[in-house]
Amino acid sequence: MRHLLSTEDLSRSNAIRILDTAEEMAAVGEREVKKLPTLRGRTVVNLFFEDSTRTRISFEAAAKRLSADVINFAAKGSSVSKGESLKDTAQTLSAMGADAVVIRHWASGAPHRLAATDWIDAAVINAGDGTHEHPTQALLDAFTMRRHWSKLAGTPSAGADLSGMRVAIAGDVLHSRVARSNVWLLRTLGAEVTLVAPPTLLPIGVEKWPCSVSYDLDQTLAGGVDAMMMLRVQGERMNASFFPTTREYSRRWGFDDNRLRALDSLGFKDTIIMHPGPMNRGLEISSAAADSPRSTVLAQVRNGVSIRMAALYLLLSGDTREPAHHANSTHSTPAENTSALVTKESH
């Protein structure tokens, strides 16, 4: 891998490779000293043209746990607010010796543009571009689901996919880059995906996506789901009225206390409830649902650091080989290399 820009063009082998490497990175977070020397001397720049707290801090924590130097660049209050272009900003970062650029941008396609030009010779990671994609969020969601799915099956997570898992994604799909990235990745990993939303909050052309579409959340739940992901209503991106009232939206498409109880009455004791955050409690999800034992919200935040460590490791460690497919291959995988490093650093 040279860059991580999208889940649509991420192969199954590379997706599983990232998830498996993240399993090794998660072991680092359980140690007393949560640090590896892997990226010592490398520089990671967090280039954020949109406000963010969770994603930026998660990437910063990931880079620092791998011993990389981190530069945080916020467009607000910088030369960008004075009219500096993306090209000029990128070339400035290149002159500073950036090895990886984690970019979040309000314009869809900005990370692809940065990666496709000769403005900068660095790995580019898409941390969210407009309403297009957010690949590391989808990867951490898949990582969380895979751990749950493997635990139910009584099998190890490493090397596993999500075959047979039923995932429903409900809410503001129209403005959600998380939904787009999740649909592509989850299908690549073998899950069955259903989008649930009012017609006004579904994008044009959604019928061509590799998923089913429903307008009835209760009917979808009754049909059986293994993971229920609620999306944030992105009011800041809405320039029109997409539903009558917030009360109406919550009643029809929010995961409230009644739907939480319905999971128990329907006998779906192992269904998990997910949310990419930040949550609008009382709108798309109730506090009871967000704080219930079914909720994976905090696990998703924790797993985000492991996924982003894995992405940075695979892009910057110099090991760009595809996973070994032959039993007699002499090449070790990045996950195996990391495992050996974790073991070595533990002593």
Residue, then its C-alpha position, 0 to 999 in steps of 0.5 A: m500500500r502506498h496510500l489509504l484513501s478509500t475502502e472501495d478500492l481496498s482488496r479483501s487481502n489488504a483489508i484483513r491485513i490491516l485488521d490483523t496488524a491492528e490486533e497486534m497493535a492492540a496488544v501494545g495498548e494493554r502493556e504498561v509502556k504503550k510504545l514501540p520504536t517502529l517509526r522513530g525518526r518519521t514525521v506524521v502531519n495531521l492536516f485538518f481543514e475541518d474541526s475534529t477532536r476524536t479523529r485527530i487525537s486518535f491519529e496523534a496517539a497512534a503515531k506517538r505510540l509508534s514513536a513518530d514525531v507529530i505535527n498538528f496543522a489546523a486550517k483555522g488560524s493558519s495561512v489557509s484562512k488567508g487564501e493559501s491553496l492545498k498545493d502550497t500547503a502540501q509543498t510547505l509540508s514536503a519541505m518540512g520532511a513529512d513522511a505521512v500526511v493525515i488529511r481531513h478536508w471539507a471537499s470530497g476528493a481532496p486526499h485523492r488529489l493530494a496523493a495523485t500529484d507530485w506536490i508531496d512525496a509522502a503517504v496520504i491517509n484520508a481522515g474524511d473528505g466531504t461526504h465521500e469517505h472515511p476509511t479508517q472509521a470503517l476499518l475500526d468499525a469492521f475491527t469491532m464487529r470482527r472481534h464480536w463475530s469471532k467471539l460468538a463463533g468461538t474462533p480467533s479474530a486473526g485472518a477472519d472476515l465477516s461472512g454471514m454477519r447482518v449489519a444495518i446502518a441507519g440515519d443520515v446516509l446522504h451526508s455520511r462518509v462513514a456510511r459510504s466507507n462502511v458499505w464498501l468495506l463490509r461487503t468486501l469482508g462478506a457482511e450483508v448490509t442494509l441502509v435504513a433512512p427516510p428517502t430524503l436522506l438517501p443519496i441518488g444512485v444508492e440502488k447501485w450500491p452493494c447493499s439493501v435499502s429499507y425505510d422502516l427501522d422496526q421492520t429491519l430489526a424484526g428481520g434480524v441484525d447482528a450489528m445496528m449502526m446509528l449515524r449522526v444527523q449532520g445538521e451542519r451539512m443540511n441546507a434544507s429541511f430533510f424531515p418534518t421535525t426532530r421528534e418525528y425523526s427520532r420516533r421513526w428512525g432513531f434507536d430509542d428505548n423501545r427499540l432497545r427493549a425490542l431486541d430483547s423481546l425478539g430474542f436478539k441477545d447478541t446484537i451490538i449497537m454502534h455509533p461512529g460519534p459524536m452522538n446526538r443523544g435523544l435524536e438518533i440514539s437514546s442514552a439508554a441505548a448508548d450506555s447499554p451493555r450492547s453498545t460498542v461506542l467506547a470500544q470503537v474509540r479504543n479500537g480506532v487507535s489500533i487501526r490507525m497504528a496499523a495503517l501508519y505502520l503498514l504505510l511507513s515501515g517499509d514493508t509493502r509486500e502483499p500477505a504471504h499466501h503460501a505455507n512455505s513462503t519465507h516472507s513474514t507478514p507485517a502482523e508477524n513482524t509487529s508481533a515479534l517487535v511487541t514480544k521483543e519490546s516486552h522484555 
